[in-house]
Amino acid sequence: MYAQMRSTWSADQARNAQEEGRVLPASQIIRIAQARHRGSQVLDVSLSGGRTPVYTVILKTRDGRRVDVTLDARTGRILSERGA
């Protein structure tokens, strides 16, 4: 669903978007994702999308499962989870 017209942003694009207030900081997004999966470890975070940017946070849960959490980059709302 969110994979359509999705391209990964460069580090500079992500930083500029954060500084301009167009997206939430990655640190805030990570806190939201980890609050859903207490004790999880962050494996990767990426920012992608066109008009509707999304963060994808890949977590390793305490029991060793991989969970991909997709969040709205502007609001921090969790849009989907895979592997939960």
N, C-alpha and C positions, 0 to 999 in steps of 0.2 A: 504494500500500500504506500509506504513512504519511500520506497526505492525508486519510484518514478521520477525522472528528471532530477536525480540527485547527484551532486558532484562534491567531492571532498574539498574543503577550503584549505588554502595554504596557511601556514602559521601566521604570516603577515596579515592575511585577510581576516583571520579569526581575531587576532589582536586588535586590528583596527575596528572591527565590528563591536568588540567588547568596549573599547575606549569611547566609541561613539554612542554607546548605550543601545545598540540594535539587538544585541544578544546578551544573555546573562554570562557572568564569568564561569569558566569551566569548574573552578573550585566550588561554586555554589551548586552547580549541576551534579557534581560528584557527591556532595553531601546529601542531596535529595535522593539520588540512586542508592547510596549506602544506607540511608535511613530505612529504605524498603527492605534491605538485605543486611541486617546488622552483622557486624564482624566480617563483612566481605572485603576482599582485596581488589583494588582497581588494576586491571590488566591493560586497558587501553581506553582512550577517550578521543572521539573524532567529531568534528563539526562539518555538516554537509547540508546540501539542499539549495534550492533556488529561492523562490519568493518566500517559502516557509522553511527557514533553517531548523535543523534538528541536530541534537547531540546524540551520539550513541556511546554509551558507557558499557564496557565489557567488564564484568565482575567475576571473581572466583569466590564462591560462597564458602562458608566454614566447612561444609561437607564435601567440598571439592568440585561442585557443579559449576559450569560456566553459564552465566546469565547475561543476555544482551538487553539493556534497557534503553529505549528510545524516548527522548524527551524533547518537548517543544523548546527551542533555544531562546525564545523570547519570554516565556512564562514559567518554564521549569515543570510544566505539567507532563506527567508520564503518559506517553502515547501508546506504548506497547512494551511487552516483555517477552523474550523468547528464552526458553530453557528453564523457566522458574518451576 
